[in-house]
Amino acid sequence: MGLLTKDEIIKQMTTQLELTQEESELYLLLVGRGSMTIPEISRSLSISQGDMEEAARALLRKGLIIEHPGTARSYSALHPRMALSNVFKTFEADMMTKIRQKRAVADRLAAALIPIFEERKDA
């Protein structure tokens, strides 16, 4: 499999990893450029600083970037292997929560349906 183009990477990040367009573009920019401030990011991507601040907060929560505090806060990408592992772990935890919730619903439904079934059988 050959290398992916920038557009293919962004498309896969948005469709498969469920990142927004801005989050995907921001992460890709930081992977290639290193540490940048919000104004620098905003100029590079031609996206408002407000939208970039929102995207940066989301990527921080998702474990894809880190923040460097200081007079001019800057952000840098985590190594892709670690960042994408963080995304997968979050996805996996969410799926396990959904599976447990569905199991609990199935157990409650079974408890409600078994007496109805047993009553029919006895009649």
C-alpha positions in Angstrom: 0.0 0.0 0.0 1.4 3.4 -1.0 1.6 6.5 1.0 -1.7 8.5 1.4 -2.1 12.0 0.1 -2.9 14.8 2.5 -6.6 14.8 1.3 -6.8 11.0 1.8 -5.4 11.3 5.3 -7.9 14.0 6.3 -10.7 12.1 4.7 -9.8 8.9 6.7 -9.4 10.9 9.9 -12.8 12.5 9.5 -14.7 9.4 8.4 -12.9 6.6 10.2 -11.7 8.4 13.4 -14.7 10.7 13.6 -12.6 13.9 13.9 -13.9 17.1 12.4 -12.4 18.6 9.3 -10.7 21.3 11.4 -9.3 18.8 13.9 -7.9 16.6 11.2 -6.3 19.6 9.4 -4.9 20.9 12.7 -3.4 17.5 13.7 -1.9 17.0 10.2 -0.4 20.5 10.3 1.2 20.0 13.7 2.6 16.6 12.6 4.4 18.3 9.8 5.4 21.6 11.5 5.9 21.0 15.1 4.9 23.4 17.8 2.7 26.3 16.8 0.5 29.0 18.4 -3.2 29.4 17.6 -2.5 32.6 15.5 0.1 30.7 13.5 -2.2 27.8 13.0 -5.1 30.1 12.0 -3.0 31.8 9.4 -1.6 28.6 8.0 -5.0 27.0 7.6 -7.0 30.1 6.9 -9.5 29.2 9.6 -10.6 31.6 12.4 -8.7 31.6 15.7 -11.9 30.7 17.5 -12.5 27.6 15.4 -8.8 26.6 15.9 -9.0 27.1 19.6 -12.1 24.8 19.7 -10.3 22.2 17.5 -7.2 22.4 19.7 -9.3 21.8 22.9 -11.0 18.8 21.2 -7.6 17.3 20.2 -6.3 17.8 23.7 -9.3 15.9 25.1 -8.8 13.1 22.6 -5.1 12.8 23.3 -3.7 13.8 19.9 -1.8 17.0 20.8 -0.2 18.5 23.8 -0.2 22.1 25.0 2.9 24.1 25.9 1.9 26.8 28.4 3.6 30.2 28.4 2.9 33.7 27.4 2.0 32.5 23.9 0.5 29.0 24.3 1.6 26.6 21.6 0.5 23.1 20.6 2.4 20.2 19.1 1.2 16.8 17.9 1.9 13.6 19.8 3.7 11.0 17.9 1.2 9.5 15.5 1.5 6.0 16.9 0.7 7.3 20.4 -2.0 9.7 19.3 -3.8 7.1 17.2 -3.5 4.6 20.0 -5.2 7.2 22.3 -8.0 7.6 19.7 -8.4 3.8 19.5 -8.5 3.3 23.3 -11.2 5.9 23.6 -13.2 4.3 20.8 -12.7 0.9 22.4 -13.8 2.2 25.8 -16.9 3.8 24.3 -17.8 0.5 22.5 -17.4 -1.5 25.7 -19.7 0.9 27.5 -22.3 0.5 24.7 -21.9 -3.3 24.8 -22.5 -3.4 28.6 -25.5 -1.1 28.2 -27.0 -3.4 25.5 -26.3 -6.5 27.7 -28.2 -4.8 30.6 -31.1 -4.0 28.3 -31.1 -7.6 27.0 -31.1 -9.0 30.5 -34.0 -6.7 31.6 -36.0 -7.7 28.5 -35.3 -11.4 29.1 -36.5 -11.1 32.7 -39.7 -9.3 31.5 -40.3 -11.8 28.6 -39.6 -15.1 30.3 -42.7 -15.0 32.6 -44.9 -14.2 29.5 -43.3 -17.1 27.6 -43.7 -19.5 30.6 -47.3 -18.5 31.1 -48.1 -19.3 27.4 -46.4 -22.6 27.7 -48.4 -23.6 30.7 -51.7 -22.7 29.2 
